[in-house]
Amino acid sequence: MSEENSEEIEVQGRKVVELFTACAAAPDDLAAAEAADAALAELEVLLRDAEEEELAG
């Protein structure tokens, strides 16, 4: 995994934690839940791409 990918994953991971923390603070906030879900989906894409890159050598 390149350093750039690693940093991107770290930043996105922090964003996911921040958004899910907001969900915990306001469980009825649908916009916060949607934002957290979208951020998590983006993190999953980054992780999948990094894994594929690593497997490709």
N, C-alpha and C positions, 0 to 999 in steps of 0.2 A: 504494500500500500504506500502510495506516495505521501510525502509530508503534507502536500496541499489537500489531498483527500482526507487525511487524518484530521487536519485542522477543521475542514468543512464538516466532518462527522461530529467532532467535538462541539462546534458551535451549534449545530442543529440539535444535538443531544441536550445541550443546555436550554435551548429554546423549548424543546418538548417538556422538560422538567418544569420550566417556568410556566408554561401554559397549563399543564396538568395541576400545578399548584394553584393557579387561578381557578381552575374547575373545582378543586376541593374547597376553596374559599367561597365560591358562588355556584353551588351545584345546579341551580335552576337557570344559569346563564347559558342559553343554547349557542350563542355566538362564540363564547369561550370554548365550549365543547367542540364545536366545528373547527375552530382554529387549532385546537390541540390535536384533533384527529388528522387534519391536513398536515400539520408539522410532523406527526408521527409517520404518516405515509411517506413524506419526503425523506425522513431519516431512514426508513426501510429501503427506499430506492438507493440512497447513498451507500448503505451497508451492503446491499446486494451487488451494486456495481463494484465496490471495493473487493468483495469476495471473488467476483468473476475475474477481476483484474489480477488478483493474487493467484488464482488457480491457473490463469493463462501463462503465468510466469513472467 
